[in-house]
Each structure stands twice: as C-alpha cells, then as structure tokens.
C-alpha cells in the first residue's frame, strides 16, 4: 500500500469524524441555549473552544453571538474545521485514495459531500438547523456503516480506523479540557446530579446522556462522568475506548514485523501509564494535567504514525 | 420522404429504419416519453453520485462537470464492426512498426515516402528514444482511433491517438448505466460486452513487462493528480485493474529500478501506465520544472528496468502533420492497401496546398498541427468573416503549423431531446490494446455527440456529450 494512500485514508476519516463531532457540538450548544434559562452566550465560547477554533473565530469576529458562532462552525471556509471544510477535505482525500475504497464507501462520501454542500450553500436558519445537523450526522454515519460493511479488514481498514479514533480521542479530550473544572470534586454541588447545565453539555457533546444514565443511574455525579468519558471502555467515545482501538489497529499493521515501530510503543505506553488506573488516581494526578498530557501524547502519536508509515517521505 | 443531407445511423438517408436499430426502435416505440425523460434524469444522478466527472482546465476543484449522457445508444452491426476492427488493427500495427522504424533505421525516409524534415523538425520526435528497444517491442500499448462516418459504408479516420488516449472510462460507465437503467434492452439485443476492458488492459500491460520484472509483474497507473481533468478515469482504471494509482512524488529511482513508496518501504514497479505527457515524465531528461514525473525514469527505461506505456516519443505517430502520410505508412509497413481511409488533408507547409486552402477557407476545416481538444481550429462554413480573416493571417505567417480538411458530412444519431428524437452529429473512438500477445479492439468505443443542433464539434470541453455504443453479435 502506498504511503500516500495511508495518509489519504487517515485524513479522510479524521475529517469525517471531525465533521460529525463539530455537528454534535453545535447540537449540544443549541440544545442548552434553548432549554436552559441560565445558559448565556458565553456558552458558545466553550463550544468554540471545544472545537479548537476559538482563536481563529476571534481573529475574524469582534463579539461572540450564537448566530456567528454557529455559522463559523458550520460553514465558514476560513475555518478549516467547519463542517463544510471538513466534509470537503474528507471527500478530497477520498478522491485521492479512490482505488482503496469500495464503490459503496466512495458513493457514500460523495453523497455526503453533495448533500452537505447544497445544505450549507446559504446561511442556515434556526428553524432548519436541527434538520441540517441531523442530515450531516446521518450521512457521515452512512460512510462509517459502508466502511464497516463493505471494506476488507486489511491495512486500508486499519488506517481508516486509526484516523477515526485518533480524531475522536482528541475531540473527547478537548471537551474535557474546556470543562474540566466543573468536574472537579470541589465544584460538585451535592445532590444536584444531572441538574447541572455544564454536565449536561458535556454529555450531550459526546451523545452520551442516555448511555450515562443507563450505566450509572440517575444519582451519578461528576466523578462518574469523568470516569465514563475517560476510563469506561463501554463508552465508544471514551479515551480508553479510542486508545484501545488505536492500539488494536496499530498492532494489526505490525503483523509479520519483528520489531514494533515507535508509534506502537507510544500507544502501548500511553495506555499503560494513563488508562489502567481508577478515576481516583486521575483526580489525584490532577484532572487538568491528565487531560493536557493526553492531548500532547495523542498529537505525538499522530506525528509518529506519519513517519512510521511513510506518509510523506 | 425527403433525402437528408446527412446520413443518419438510425434512419439512413431516406427515413427508412436501418437494420441494426430495428429491435431498439420497437422498444423505443413502446416506451412512454415521460418515463424516458425521468430515466434521463436518473442517469445524470447516477453519474454524479459515482463521481464520473471531469475537471475543466484552468478551473478550481469546485467545478467538476458531468459529461452529458444521452440514453439513445449508437448501434453498429456485426459486419460493419468486423470491417472496422480489421482496419483499425492494420492501422495500429502500422503505427507501431512506424515508431520502431523512426527511432531506428528510418527506412521509410530512406525510401523517400516521408520527407526527412517531417521527422527531424517535428517537436513530437524524441531523440532520447533513438535506438531504444522498448520491452516486447511495443511502442503504443493503448491506442484510440477517432473515426467519423459519412454514409452506410463510409468510415474515415479523423485522428490517431497514440500518446495517452482518454475516454475509455466513459465507454465502460455508459454501458454500466444502460445496464442498470434498461436491463431489458440487453435481453432483447445481443450486444457485445465491453466490460472485459480493464482485465484485458491489465493482462496486456503485464505481457509487456521488462526483463527486470519477476513472474508477477507489478503494474501501476501514473496520474498527474486529482486536479487533472481526467483524474476520475485514472483512478477508475487503477481501481478496476486492482493496481496502485501513483503520482510522481510516490516514485523514485532505487537501485536501478523505479520504486513506489509504500507503508513498508520502496517496492519496484515493472509496468507504468502513465497518463502524464512525455514532457513532464522526467525532470532530469525533459522539462526540468516538472513536478509530475520521476527524476531518472528515462535512464531506468533505457536500461530495461521498467516498461512505460505508452512509450515516450509515440507522439510522432499521431501528429497531425504525420497524419496525412498515414496511407503511405500503412502500405509501407504492412504491404497492404489501407482498409480505413484518411480524411483528405492539405498540408499547408506545401505551397500548392496552401494556395488551395487560402482560396477555399470558407469551406474547409483548418487545424493546428499540434492542437487538440477542438481548440485553435477554424470551421469554415460556420466561421464569421473576421475569424476567417484572422486565420488567413495565421496561415500566411506559419503555414507549417496547419493542415486543412474538407468539412465532412458527419453522420448523425438521434438524441433524446426535450422535443423527442433529434439527429445530432457523432464520432467514434474505439480503444485498442497492443501487446506481444496480439492486438485487441474492444467492440464498441466512445461515441461522442455534438448536443447542439447542427454543431460538428463533439469535444466534451465544448458542449459535447456521450452515448453508449453497441456492437451487435453475429
């Protein structure tokens, strides 16, 4: 397999995952804005922050309004992480690696691109927003489903998965990074459980409100949320889950190799150092420091994968 | 009943339904036009979804365009095709022999059949190829012969494409689309299949592997990249053959072989089906600014380390100035009369021819010798006075740059227009594969159709569309 193709697959699925995550962040932000009287425009600051685009937004906009934030996240071409930019980049990469994809996957990503482009050709009104966001999530899910259902389990699939889970881990870690303070034991208001707008935002941002309640019950609080998002392997967006998948797919790529490549060693180390303890140890280490470390390590692994598999040279 | 000026392939000259179209016409007659219109839209949707688009030169990625597809097939009978394919085979054999001769002993020049300066002063002649023996002795592995028709048995070769002919993906996708939309048509008519083309192509390429290759030759397709107008086709062919699609920066010369950068290191390539022009192939040997090629590939090629398909320098055979000598070329190398005719051509480099051309500009088609894609040409009968005057100046300034041909009465095939069936002019590009195992002409080809009423320009860059092309079984 060409190094260029591995690179294209990795980024195609990263961008696809990012498009979906950004759509989900907008959905969560909008939901909170509409249902919580105490929610204010500052809430959009943390949404932009979680999407990693606050700095770029502020460089272009003087004040933060809901409308401007949503437009920036959804369809700004100046924002390389906007849903539109991501879908375009995913499709561009898909064209580059067309020969590695099944016809079904290609058609799914192409349809995603065509629909997204037409849906985001103009500013999206508040009334249309739920439908547009829903369609984007459905289309990206279709690509994932076609990938799952029609692609051979070979190195092509491994690079697609590695891109997906690196991006997803990064996204979950960023959400935690922005909101970590509301999860600290000192910040918890006794007995409020999910009746905290911040906690709800976090869970909605990873589509996990229902799942969390099912797994931990209605009385659970911030410590459980933290555990759920970091260590719970049942949760498909938790750091432990994503890193585990990353680890597996990297191991498959090593079949037949005598010596592990540095990227595999790094993931191995990350998993053993950070993701095998209980949540108490995480708080003891310092939640903020922990998340910062995760983000740095994930970025390092992504860089190492590029080198190990000759993406560029 | 009136005689029509143009030969229509469905209705002949006199509105009598021609034999090959009989079955199809029965079907068409039973169909509801509204349903067909819906099918036409459905076809477009299919093309868009599968991404069968081309990029228009000089535009951004946002402008991927569809080539319009018309649902009325162009139908050729078995005897018509047998005659055509024999002629094509003969011509392709001659082209390969000509290329070998031109880069070796140049017997044809010694015999005085082609003037020396036609070769020595031709930009398409590649001195790097002198004395080079390409693997399997094949120069042009993939050829597209452009044909036009003016009557029941009157076919002419308009152009030979011996460098990197494109369009074969449309031949295949047009058929797929028809199969999907109108399966019953293929039960009612015995249409010769085209779907083996990718397998044949892969086999044909592998059969031309260089001495350095192992028993399982590694084939790859070289593309200029995703912004190239034919990128879809490059990806499509690589995908269908199950081989890698590479760009210049994926390749480098390692230990005397051209190798591609894989996730496991560099792996040698044996046969490179390149869709990059000669000029950009090797910055060390040709255009030093090329980002699209592989530095040093020509040296590997000359040493027998790789097969480049088509070979560099094949442009000398499809140059428009050489075209006018094709009848002589066919006779010289095959010892036979050409089975396919050339369109009569005036070489403006010749003073007598030039005088004739200047006198009759209003009736002629004038083409640039090195032009392509329907650009830079004059169609006398439809040109304005100013355009003709402009061309007159150009012709006088650089006569050697031009050839002229009579305006042919190109045959028509009906398209399904908003007002129902309407005749439009067509041409045909059959695709030919050449290897030491033999020459194979895929039954059918790409039919291009000028969608504008009366227009003779079928190029997709200028409003042309395509049709599925059927060759019926015996």
Interface residues (C-beta under 8 A of the other chain):
Chain A: X1 X2 X3 X4 X5 X6 X92 X95 X96 X98 X99 X103 X106 X107 X110 X111 X114 X155 X253 X309 X310 X313
Chain B: X48 X49 X50 X51 X61 X226 X231 X235 X236 X238 X239 X243 X244 X245 X246 X247 X249 X250 X260 X261 X262 X263 X264 X265
